[in-house]
């Protein structure tokens, strides 16, 4: 079985736009073929849990066994031809994931059938294979459509892939995707609906470098953004709005944490675009919180304020408009280019040539986490005596420390990390409630409420303000507990 590094980009595309994409590409020899792939796993999904896919693909050229693993621009790929109609037989690269008994238990999990149109082109002195796949993934009686554009680097430099992607994106809306066909098949057979996705844990090897640690965190956040944007383009769910906003803020926080190692000429532009993306969802998220927490609780009061129904209607109208704007953001050209450019910078940016990125990540992590903690404790000193703005700034510091701690957690003992992050969550929750109080007034004032709706909003604000001393005490206690917590990074 041969091994190689597959370097490719994958984009979601509407079927109606495939012809425009092909027409926009440089001329070359075209090929069209039917590909039928059967993906295998053990009954307890050992390969899926290890981030590995194993397939047997049938085409005119015969049957080929392929194993892939990894994330980011480059993935490990192993291939071997198969004779006859039997199951996978060449399993040497799988030995680190499966015992011999597990290998014998491999069974078909789902199928992928696509019509592939492909063309080998030259772009900026690099050779790139353009593939347009249209078909479906199926598992049992469940079926999900596939329409993708793939760019695979055959020779040359990875930066050419991104340059070509920018050119193709002028011809049709192309949405960078980090979900493989195997991931879609796994979700299908698991019965997972298209819904908002929470972040996945970042797993780092103990000997990872600073650059590798940053890339692992950035890839995780970019995939988090792309997946929830795909959900938003189908339906504006509050959970997808929240998760996409969180993902954008996570990536911005990663840039700040790793700034000493990754800052280059493109750094500020990437950070600015991520700030735009996160802010684009602020209104929808704030209205979701107000509707789901303030109005929902008000409706359960023994004596709800007069005008609550009118306030609810005004919030619902504004919320619907904000969700439409959120969907438009997740589909717009600026967003599509942001994903391409941010990914290009993470994978091929000039920062990779710096010496700082080659240092051990564990030493860097300890220094970065200690610095973030100092800043938080300084900002949170005597929290109950600070004004709303100061508490908001402390909340941001807490978020940054939590994002950094979770992104670097696998370099340190799990139990110690969990205890520390648990205290951070308590602080973040308390500060979040205080921030909701502070922002609610400005939020409802921007809705141009009728007199009775404004009266209801004012009465609810008063009821919530009465709870502020209790929330302040809760936040101060959480800050004290965090101050007393031992540092898991030593």
Helices and strands as residue ranges (DSSP letters): E 2-12, G 15-17, H 18-24, E 30-41, H 46-49, E 52-59, E 62-69, E 74-82, G 92-96, H 100-104, E 107-123, E 126-139, E 142-155, H 158-168, E 175-176, H 181-189, H 210-232, H 238-257, H 259-262, H 267-279, H 282-289, I 290-295, H 296-298, H 308-331, H 333-348, G 350-353, G 356-358, H 361-379, G 383-385, H 388-407, G 409-411, H 414-445, H 451-465, H 468-484
